[in-house]
């Protein structure tokens, strides 16, 4: 009986460790902000396809193909203390510098931020994180995408955030 109990405890511990290892960045960040006023929205690939399809004549087939490759999308936002959340999120990304690589900074009229990505050992990008803060409104947004993220998709996203992106 003791052996069965020990094996069960060991199994549960291993499963817990493996579950934590598979977390995306948004989940890790939400654990840090569990008592705060950060909202999280999870969007399934099917829902993203439906939203894009609603565009009618302005439908972008390249974007639809890229969205079909995504496994999940999470959007975290806070309407207060934006700079604080931005700094916390970027500090967590930098703390995990072996896992997440800086891609580009961006700045638009209302939003400034940064893109990070996570690659597998094969070099394939499997996760992308966009942090943004809106200084005028004191807001914060974190967009976390997981799946098969290719260079064309990344370039498309960066174009959506204007010509002011840089590698610094």
MDTraj code that builds the backbone (N, CA, C; nanometers):
import mdtraj as md
import numpy as np

residues = "UNK UNK UNK UNK UNK UNK UNK UNK UNK UNK UNK UNK UNK UNK UNK UNK UNK UNK UNK UNK UNK UNK UNK UNK UNK UNK UNK UNK UNK UNK UNK UNK UNK UNK UNK UNK UNK UNK UNK UNK UNK UNK UNK UNK UNK UNK UNK UNK UNK UNK UNK UNK UNK UNK UNK UNK UNK UNK UNK UNK UNK UNK UNK UNK UNK UNK UNK UNK UNK UNK UNK UNK UNK UNK UNK UNK UNK UNK UNK UNK UNK UNK UNK UNK UNK UNK UNK UNK UNK UNK UNK UNK UNK UNK UNK UNK UNK UNK UNK UNK UNK UNK UNK UNK UNK UNK UNK UNK UNK UNK UNK UNK UNK UNK UNK UNK UNK UNK UNK UNK UNK UNK UNK UNK UNK UNK UNK UNK UNK UNK UNK UNK UNK UNK UNK UNK UNK UNK UNK UNK UNK UNK UNK UNK UNK UNK UNK UNK UNK UNK UNK UNK UNK UNK UNK UNK UNK UNK UNK UNK UNK UNK UNK UNK UNK UNK UNK UNK".split()
xyz = np.array([
    [0.0823, -0.1190, 0.0000],
    [0.0000, 0.0000, 0.0000],
    [0.0868, 0.1256, 0.0000],
    [0.1966, 0.1216, 0.0784],
    [0.2856, 0.2371, 0.0825],
    [0.3512, 0.2608, -0.0532],
    [0.3837, 0.1518, -0.1226],
    [0.4447, 0.1654, -0.2553],
    [0.3488, 0.2320, -0.3529],
    [0.2248, 0.1901, -0.3495],
    [0.1239, 0.2481, -0.4377],
    [0.1077, 0.3970, -0.4067],
    [0.1034, 0.4311, -0.2805],
    [0.0898, 0.5711, -0.2402],
    [0.2119, 0.6517, -0.2838],
    [0.3311, 0.5974, -0.2661],
    [0.4540, 0.6661, -0.3081],
    [0.4564, 0.6846, -0.4597],
    [0.4177, 0.5815, -0.5344],
    [0.4128, 0.5923, -0.6802],
    [0.3108, 0.6954, -0.7254],
    [0.1983, 0.6986, -0.6581],
    [0.0949, 0.7969, -0.6918],
    [0.1452, 0.9390, -0.6664],
    [0.2111, 0.9600, -0.5536],
    [0.2653, 1.0931, -0.5220],
    [0.3726, 1.1322, -0.6230],
    [0.4604, 1.0375, -0.6568],
    [0.5646, 1.0637, -0.7555],
    [0.5029, 1.0980, -0.8907],
    [0.4031, 1.0224, -0.9322],
    [0.3352, 1.0472, -1.0594],
    [0.2734, 1.1868, -1.0620],
    [0.2050, 1.2239, -0.9545],
    [0.1403, 1.3558, -0.9476],
    [0.2445, 1.4681, -0.9516],
    [0.3567, 1.4478, -0.8855],
    [0.4635, 1.5479, -0.8859],
    [0.5199, 1.5658, -1.0262],
    [0.5478, 1.4549, -1.0936],
    [0.6014, 1.4611, -1.2292],
    [0.5014, 1.5285, -1.3224],
    [0.3762, 1.4952, -1.3118],
    [0.2739, 1.5568, -1.3961],
    [0.2641, 1.7060, -1.3695],
    [0.2747, 1.7464, -1.2449],
    [0.2712, 1.8886, -1.2110],
    [0.3878, 1.9638, -1.2711],
    [0.5070, 1.9061, -1.2642],
    [0.6254, 1.9686, -1.3221],
    [0.6120, 1.9780, -1.4734],
    [0.5640, 1.8732, -1.5370],
    [0.5478, 1.8745, -1.6825],
    [0.4418, 1.9750, -1.7250],
    [0.3374, 1.9900, -1.6484],
    [0.2328, 2.0870, -1.6821],
    [0.2874, 2.2283, -1.6736],
    [0.3683, 2.2563, -1.5730],
    [0.4267, 2.3895, -1.5606],
    [0.5230, 2.4170, -1.6742],
    [0.5947, 2.3162, -1.7169],
    [0.6912, 2.3321, -1.8239],
    [0.6230, 2.3683, -1.9555],
    [0.5008, 2.3229, -1.9756],
    [0.4288, 2.3469, -2.0988],
    [0.3510, 2.4774, -2.1013],
    [0.3634, 2.5583, -1.9995],
    [0.2884, 2.6829, -1.9944],
    [0.3399, 2.7827, -2.0977],
    [0.2483, 2.8607, -2.1506],
    [0.2912, 2.9704, -2.2350],
    [0.3255, 3.0899, -2.1456],
    [0.3806, 3.1935, -2.2063],
    [0.4257, 3.3084, -2.1290],
    [0.3093, 3.3774, -2.0583],
    [0.1957, 3.3889, -2.1246],
    [0.0802, 3.4565, -2.0645],
    [0.0364, 3.3877, -1.9357],
    [0.0390, 3.2547, -1.9338],
    [0.0010, 3.1814, -1.8126],
    [0.0974, 3.2090, -1.6987],
    [0.2264, 3.2110, -1.7296],
    [0.3257, 3.2415, -1.6264],
    [0.3069, 3.3823, -1.5717],
    [0.2840, 3.4757, -1.6609],
    [0.2666, 3.6141, -1.6176],
    [0.1393, 3.6289, -1.5341],
    [0.0330, 3.5604, -1.5726],
    [-0.0924, 3.5685, -1.4972],
    [-0.0763, 3.5124, -1.3559],
    [0.0101, 3.4134, -1.3387],
    [0.0360, 3.3612, -1.2043],
    [0.0945, 3.4700, -1.1148],
    [0.1778, 3.5554, -1.1721],
    [0.2362, 3.6650, -1.0947],
    [0.1329, 3.7723, -1.0632],
    [0.0330, 3.7852, -1.1466],
    [-0.0653, 3.8928, -1.1336],
    [-0.2017, 3.8412, -1.0903],
    [-0.2068, 3.7261, -1.0265],
    [-0.3348, 3.6619, -0.9966],
    [-0.4275, 3.7485, -0.9121],
    [-0.3736, 3.8292, -0.8246],
    [-0.4584, 3.9126, -0.7393],
    [-0.4810, 4.0513, -0.8001],
    [-0.4197, 4.0792, -0.9138],
    [-0.4295, 4.2112, -0.9756],
    [-0.5480, 4.2197, -1.0710],
    [-0.5590, 4.3351, -1.1340],
    [-0.6710, 4.3599, -1.2245],
    [-0.6290, 4.3436, -1.3702],
    [-0.5596, 4.2349, -1.4009],
    [-0.5221, 4.2042, -1.5378],
    [-0.6258, 4.1069, -1.5924],
    [-0.6848, 4.1429, -1.7052],
    [-0.7855, 4.0578, -1.7682],
    [-0.7190, 3.9690, -1.8724],
    [-0.7671, 3.8458, -1.8850],
    [-0.7123, 3.7522, -1.9833],
    [-0.8251, 3.7019, -2.0726],
    [-0.8015, 3.7092, -2.2021],
    [-0.8958, 3.6572, -2.3009],
    [-0.8209, 3.5525, -2.3823],
    [-0.8759, 3.4316, -2.3922],
    [-0.8165, 3.3267, -2.4735],
    [-0.9023, 3.3095, -2.5973],
    [-0.8366, 3.3100, -2.7124],
    [-0.9074, 3.2997, -2.8401],
    [-0.8634, 3.1716, -2.9092],
    [-0.9590, 3.0890, -2.9443],
    [-0.9276, 2.9646, -3.0142],
    [-0.9015, 2.9949, -3.1620],
    [-0.8254, 2.9093, -3.2313],
    [-0.8017, 2.9310, -3.3741],
    [-0.9313, 2.9381, -3.4554],
    [-1.0308, 2.8586, -3.4173],
    [-1.1585, 2.8602, -3.4897],
    [-1.2258, 2.9970, -3.4770],
    [-1.2213, 3.0541, -3.3581],
    [-1.2805, 3.1854, -3.3369],
    [-1.2042, 3.2921, -3.4166],
    [-1.0721, 3.2807, -3.4226],
    [-0.9936, 3.3775, -3.5000],
    [-1.0295, 3.3696, -3.6473],
    [-1.0437, 3.2481, -3.6995],
    [-1.0825, 3.2309, -3.8391],
    [-1.2184, 3.2961, -3.8664],
    [-1.3126, 3.2776, -3.7749],
    [-1.4450, 3.3359, -3.7928],
    [-1.4399, 3.4879, -3.7914],
    [-1.3598, 3.5452, -3.7032],
    [-1.3473, 3.6905, -3.6975],
    [-1.2857, 3.7467, -3.8248],
    [-1.1826, 3.6798, -3.8751],
    [-1.1178, 3.7260, -3.9981],
    [-1.2119, 3.7085, -4.1168],
    [-1.2868, 3.5992, -4.1190],
    [-1.3792, 3.5726, -4.2301],
    [-1.4897, 3.6769, -4.2371],
    [-1.5211, 3.7397, -4.1268],
    [-1.6252, 3.8417, -4.1249],
    [-1.5835, 3.9655, -4.2031],
    [-1.4555, 3.9743, -4.2396],
    [-1.4058, 4.0899, -4.3134],
    [-1.4642, 4.1027, -4.4525],
    [-1.5239, 3.9974, -4.5048],
    [-1.5874, 4.0022, -4.6363],
    [-1.4885, 4.0288, -4.7481],
    [-1.5076, 4.1380, -4.8208],
    [-1.4239, 4.1706, -4.9358],
    [-1.2800, 4.2013, -4.8953],
    [-1.2586, 4.2500, -4.7760],
    [-1.1247, 4.2857, -4.7302],
    [-1.0507, 4.1672, -4.6694],
    [-1.0990, 4.0494, -4.6931],
    [-1.0408, 3.9271, -4.6368],
    [-0.8970, 3.9074, -4.6849],
    [-0.8098, 3.8760, -4.5923],
    [-0.6685, 3.8564, -4.6223],
    [-0.6375, 3.7066, -4.6120],
    [-0.6215, 3.6398, -4.7268],
    [-0.5986, 3.4947, -4.7280],
    [-0.4667, 3.4564, -4.6621],
    [-0.3648, 3.5417, -4.6759],
    [-0.2364, 3.5129, -4.6122],
    [-0.2523, 3.5123, -4.4610],
    [-0.3274, 3.6084, -4.4094],
    [-0.3518, 3.6149, -4.2658],
    [-0.4320, 3.4932, -4.2196],
    [-0.5308, 3.4518, -4.2980],
    [-0.6090, 3.3328, -4.2642],
    [-0.5207, 3.2084, -4.2571],
    [-0.4292, 3.1948, -4.3519],
    [-0.3379, 3.0798, -4.3504],
    [-0.2484, 3.0822, -4.2273],
    [-0.2023, 3.2013, -4.1906],
    [-0.1162, 3.2135, -4.0723],
    [-0.1947, 3.1811, -3.9460],
    [-0.3162, 3.2277, -3.9369],
    [-0.3995, 3.2024, -3.8191],
    [-0.4296, 3.0526, -3.8059],
    [-0.4457, 2.9848, -3.9188],
    [-0.4737, 2.8415, -3.9152],
    [-0.3585, 2.7626, -3.8515],
    [-0.2376, 2.8183, -3.8536],
    [-0.1213, 2.7514, -3.7955],
    [-0.1089, 2.7744, -3.6451],
    [-0.1883, 2.8666, -3.5919],
    [-0.1776, 2.8984, -3.4494],
    [-0.2526, 2.7962, -3.3648],
    [-0.1967, 2.7674, -3.2482],
    [-0.2606, 2.6768, -3.1523],
    [-0.3450, 2.7552, -3.0526],
    [-0.2937, 2.8701, -3.0087],
    [-0.3705, 2.9505, -2.9142],
    [-0.3285, 3.0962, -2.9215],
    [-0.4163, 3.1808, -2.8754],
    [-0.3874, 3.3234, -2.8638],
    [-0.4465, 3.3707, -2.7324],
    [-0.3664, 3.4407, -2.6565],
    [-0.4132, 3.4988, -2.5308],
    [-0.3842, 3.6473, -2.5340],
    [-0.4804, 3.7227, -2.4882],
    [-0.4645, 3.8676, -2.4786],
    [-0.4863, 3.9062, -2.3342],
    [-0.3845, 3.9663, -2.2756],
    [-0.3937, 4.0166, -2.1390],
    [-0.3959, 4.1675, -2.1480],
    [-0.4788, 4.2294, -2.0661],
    [-0.4812, 4.3752, -2.0667],
    [-0.5131, 4.4299, -1.9289],
    [-0.4614, 4.5479, -1.9064],
    [-0.4894, 4.6206, -1.7836],
    [-0.5141, 4.7655, -1.8234],
    [-0.6130, 4.8254, -1.7630],
    [-0.6480, 4.9639, -1.7949],
    [-0.5862, 5.0625, -1.6975],
    [-0.5142, 5.0107, -1.5990],
    [-0.4450, 5.0937, -1.5007],
    [-0.3059, 5.0366, -1.4790],
    [-0.2144, 5.1207, -1.4347],
    [-0.0774, 5.0772, -1.4026],
    [-0.0072, 5.0097, -1.5201],
    [-0.0321, 5.0582, -1.6398],
    [0.0247, 4.9979, -1.7601],
    [0.1758, 4.9875, -1.7583],
    [0.2430, 5.0940, -1.7181],
    [0.3897, 5.0930, -1.7165],
    [0.4414, 4.9874, -1.6182],
    [0.3739, 4.9744, -1.5053],
    [0.4137, 4.8752, -1.4044],
    [0.4041, 4.7339, -1.4597],
    [0.2916, 4.6991, -1.5233],
    [0.2741, 4.5646, -1.5793],
    [0.3714, 4.5401, -1.6945],
    [0.3932, 4.6422, -1.7745],
    [0.4876, 4.6304, -1.8858],
    [0.6267, 4.5954, -1.8328],
    [0.6708, 4.6671, -1.7314],
    [0.8025, 4.6429, -1.6727],
    [0.8109, 4.5028, -1.6121],
    [0.7051, 4.4595, -1.5443],
    [0.7042, 4.3244, -1.4851],
    [0.7121, 4.2170, -1.5928],
    [0.6353, 4.2352, -1.7003],
    [0.6346, 4.1364, -1.8084],
    [0.7698, 4.1328, -1.8795],
    [0.8253, 4.2492, -1.9072],
    [0.9547, 4.2511, -1.9759],
    [1.0650, 4.1947, -1.8861],
    [1.0570, 4.2207, -1.7572],
    [1.1552, 4.1638, -1.6641],
    [1.1466, 4.0113, -1.6637],
    [1.0252, 3.9572, -1.6706],
    [1.0082, 3.8116, -1.6745],
    [1.0638, 3.7543, -1.8052],
    [1.0430, 3.8248, -1.9160],
    [1.0988, 3.7800, -2.0434],
    [1.2520, 3.7824, -2.0392],
    [1.3072, 3.8885, -1.9836],
    [1.4530, 3.8993, -1.9758],
    [1.5110, 3.7962, -1.8792],
    [1.4367, 3.7660, -1.7743],
    [1.4807, 3.6634, -1.6796],
    [1.4902, 3.5270, -1.7496],
    [1.4047, 3.5068, -1.8479],
    [1.4027, 3.3829, -1.9259],
    [1.4668, 3.4040, -2.0632],
    [1.5802, 3.4745, -2.0650],
    [1.6461, 3.5117, -2.1905],
    [1.6923, 3.3905, -2.2719],
    [1.7172, 3.2797, -2.2079],
    [1.7563, 3.1596, -2.2820],
    [1.6372, 3.1029, -2.3586],
    [1.5176, 3.1330, -2.3107],
    [1.3956, 3.0807, -2.3736],
    [1.3363, 3.1803, -2.4732],
    [1.3339, 3.3079, -2.4376],
    [1.2723, 3.4107, -2.5214],
    [1.3775, 3.5056, -2.5773],
    [1.3707, 3.5290, -2.7079],
    [1.4647, 3.6180, -2.7762],
    [1.3929, 3.7452, -2.8208],
    [1.4592, 3.8567, -2.8009],
    [1.4065, 3.9863, -2.8434],
    [1.4046, 3.9921, -2.9957],
    [1.2914, 4.0340, -3.0535],
    [1.2815, 4.0498, -3.1985],
    [1.2920, 4.1960, -3.2385],
    [1.1933, 4.2758, -3.1977],
    [1.1905, 4.4167, -3.2374],
    [1.1131, 4.4995, -3.1367],
    [1.1477, 4.6276, -3.1324],
    [1.0694, 4.7273, -3.0595],
    [0.9785, 4.7954, -3.1609],
    [0.8688, 4.8536, -3.1142],
    [0.7820, 4.9291, -3.2043],
    [0.7231, 5.0488, -3.1300],
    [0.6780, 5.1452, -3.2080],
    [0.6140, 5.2639, -3.1522],
    [0.5148, 5.3164, -3.2551],
    [0.3909, 5.3348, -3.2106],
    [0.2883, 5.3969, -3.2938],
    [0.2397, 5.5219, -3.2205],
    [0.1377, 5.5842, -3.2752],
    [0.0849, 5.7052, -3.2120],
    [0.0321, 5.6790, -3.0715],
    [-0.0276, 5.5613, -3.0506],
    [-0.0914, 5.5324, -2.9218],
    [-0.0249, 5.4225, -2.8403],
    [0.0666, 5.3484, -2.9000],
    [0.1199, 5.2301, -2.8335],
    [0.2700, 5.2170, -2.8597],
    [0.3426, 5.1742, -2.7588],
    [0.4837, 5.1414, -2.7770],
    [0.5093, 5.0086, -2.7101],
    [0.6036, 4.9323, -2.7661],
    [0.6261, 4.8015, -2.7085],
    [0.7364, 4.7242, -2.7757],
    [0.7277, 4.5919, -2.7595],
    [0.8349, 4.5034, -2.8024],
    [0.7795, 4.3659, -2.8392],
    [0.8478, 4.2985, -2.9319],
    [0.8161, 4.1622, -2.9716],
    [0.9271, 4.0695, -2.9229],
    [0.8886, 3.9529, -2.8696],
    [0.9816, 3.8463, -2.8314],
    [0.9321, 3.7172, -2.8941],
    [1.0222, 3.6211, -2.9145],
    [0.9802, 3.4908, -2.9664],
    [1.0534, 3.3799, -2.8923],
    [0.9938, 3.2614, -2.8978],
    [1.0555, 3.1412, -2.8414],
    [1.0693, 3.0407, -2.9533],
    [1.1895, 2.9872, -2.9662],
    [1.2168, 2.8900, -3.0713],
    [1.2448, 2.7532, -3.0116],
    [1.2152, 2.6517, -3.0899],
    [1.2567, 2.5170, -3.0541],
    [1.4028, 2.5014, -3.0932],
    [1.4643, 2.3939, -3.0521],
    [1.6054, 2.3712, -3.0869],
    [1.6252, 2.3643, -3.2376],
    [1.5227, 2.3240, -3.3088],
    [1.5319, 2.3158, -3.4550],
    [1.5318, 2.4536, -3.5203],
    [1.5016, 2.5589, -3.4421],
    [1.4969, 2.6948, -3.4962],
    [1.3567, 2.7405, -3.5329],
    [1.2608, 2.6511, -3.5246],
    [1.1213, 2.6846, -3.5566],
    [1.0606, 2.7675, -3.4435],
    [0.9997, 2.8809, -3.4772],
    [0.9361, 2.9660, -3.3775],
    [0.8016, 2.9047, -3.3385],
    [0.7812, 2.8868, -3.2074],
    [0.6593, 2.8225, -3.1594],
    [0.5794, 2.9134, -3.0661],
    [0.6346, 3.0272, -3.0315],
    [0.5619, 3.1202, -2.9441],
    [0.6102, 3.2616, -2.9718],
    [0.5166, 3.3554, -2.9704],
    [0.5503, 3.4958, -2.9881],
    [0.4757, 3.5773, -2.8844],
    [0.5476, 3.6723, -2.8252],
    [0.4895, 3.7583, -2.7227],
    [0.5060, 3.9026, -2.7673],
    [0.3961, 3.9774, -2.7647],
    [0.4016, 4.1198, -2.7922],
    [0.3586, 4.1924, -2.6660],
    [0.4447, 4.2795, -2.6158],
    [0.4103, 4.3637, -2.5015],
    [0.3854, 4.5040, -2.5533],
    [0.2850, 4.5679, -2.5003],
    [0.2578, 4.7057, -2.5393],
    [0.2072, 4.7863, -2.4217],
    [0.2449, 4.9141, -2.4212],
    [0.1915, 5.0049, -2.3195],
    [0.1434, 5.1302, -2.3898],
    [0.0353, 5.1833, -2.3369],
    [-0.0238, 5.3055, -2.3898],
    [-0.0023, 5.4150, -2.2858],
    [0.1068, 5.4913, -2.2977],
    [0.1410, 5.5900, -2.1952],
    [0.0303, 5.6915, -2.1665],
    [-0.0403, 5.7362, -2.2702],
    [-0.1446, 5.8373, -2.2497],
    [-0.2613, 5.7839, -2.1677],
    [-0.2951, 5.6575, -2.1867],
    [-0.4094, 5.5981, -2.1164],
    [-0.3673, 5.5116, -1.9986],
    [-0.2350, 5.4978, -1.9774],
    [-0.1810, 5.4167, -1.8686],
    [-0.2255, 5.2706, -1.8807],
    [-0.2393, 5.2233, -2.0056],
    [-0.2845, 5.0872, -2.0301],
    [-0.1709, 4.9928, -2.0645],
    [-0.2022, 4.8649, -2.0623],
    [-0.1055, 4.7586, -2.0903],
    [-0.1752, 4.6495, -2.1694],
    [-0.1027, 4.5914, -2.2655],
    [-0.1547, 4.4776, -2.3403],
    [-0.0402, 4.3796, -2.3642],
    [-0.0715, 4.2517, -2.3523],
    [0.0219, 4.1441, -2.3815],
    [-0.0519, 4.0475, -2.4728],
    [0.0050, 4.0221, -2.5891],
    [-0.0531, 3.9256, -2.6821],
    [0.0435, 3.8092, -2.6922],
    [-0.0054, 3.6893, -2.6637],
    [0.0773, 3.5687, -2.6635],
    [0.0196, 3.4706, -2.7654],
    [0.0973, 3.4400, -2.8684],
    [0.0553, 3.3467, -2.9725],
    [0.1421, 3.2224, -2.9655],
    [0.0808, 3.1048, -2.9758],
    [0.1559, 2.9800, -2.9814],
    [0.1127, 2.9024, -3.1048],
    [0.2039, 2.8254, -3.1587],
    [0.1767, 2.7453, -3.2775],
    [0.2963, 2.7477, -3.3694],
    [0.2719, 2.7326, -3.4975],
    [0.3777, 2.7376, -3.5985],
    [0.3832, 2.8803, -3.6513],
    [0.4788, 2.9567, -3.6025],
    [0.4869, 3.0998, -3.6347],
    [0.6034, 3.1209, -3.7309],
    [0.5711, 3.1504, -3.8569],
    [0.6770, 3.1677, -3.9557],
    [0.7146, 3.3151, -3.9716],
    [0.8221, 3.3388, -4.0468],
    [0.8749, 3.4743, -4.0653],
    [0.7742, 3.5660, -4.1350],
    [0.6994, 3.5114, -4.2281],
    [0.6004, 3.5904, -4.3011],
    [0.4929, 3.6434, -4.2056],
    [0.4497, 3.5600, -4.1139],
    [0.3497, 3.6005, -4.0160],
    [0.4051, 3.7085, -3.9225],
    [0.5278, 3.6903, -3.8779],
    [0.5911, 3.7902, -3.7901],
    [0.6029, 3.9240, -3.8625],
    [0.6447, 3.9205, -3.9876],
    [0.6589, 4.0437, -4.0660],
    [0.5244, 4.1130, -4.0836],
    [0.4191, 4.0337, -4.1050],
    [0.2852, 4.0893, -4.1204],
    [0.2413, 4.1603, -3.9913],
    [0.2671, 4.0971, -3.8767],
    [0.2322, 4.1587, -3.7493],
    [0.3097, 4.2881, -3.7264],
    [0.4359, 4.2862, -3.7606],
    [0.5175, 4.4052, -3.7398],
    [0.4731, 4.5196, -3.8300],
    [0.4280, 4.4879, -3.9501],
    [0.3757, 4.5908, -4.0389],
    [0.2467, 4.6510, -3.9834],
    [0.1686, 4.5684, -3.9145],
    [0.0440, 4.6182, -3.8553],
    [0.0722, 4.7221, -3.7475],
    [0.1923, 4.7172, -3.6896],
    [0.2270, 4.8117, -3.5847],
    [0.3124, 4.9259, -3.6372],
    [0.3048, 4.9508, -3.7670],
    [0.3660, 5.0691, -3.8251],
    [0.5095, 5.0498, -3.8687],
    [0.5621, 5.1521, -3.9299],
    [0.6965, 5.1527, -3.9851],
    [0.8021, 5.1832, -3.8809],
    [0.7634, 5.2055, -3.7586],
    [0.8570, 5.2494, -3.6561],
    [0.9174, 5.1349, -3.5761],
    [0.9194, 5.0151, -3.6314],
    [0.9780, 4.9016, -3.5604],
    [1.1295, 4.9045, -3.5789],
    [1.2018, 4.8646, -3.4747],
    [1.3476, 4.8601, -3.4838],
    [1.3996, 4.7379, -3.4104],
    [1.5225, 4.7005, -3.4385],
    [1.5827, 4.5827, -3.3761],
    [1.6491, 4.6135, -3.2422],
    [1.6360, 4.7301, -3.1916],
    [1.7035, 4.7652, -3.0648],
    [1.6292, 4.7155, -2.9451],
])
top = md.Topology()
chain = top.add_chain()
for i, resn in enumerate(residues, 1):
    res = top.add_residue(resn, chain, resSeq=i)
    for name in ("N", "CA", "C"):
        top.add_atom(name, md.element.get_by_symbol(name[0]), res)
traj = md.Trajectory(xyz[None], top)
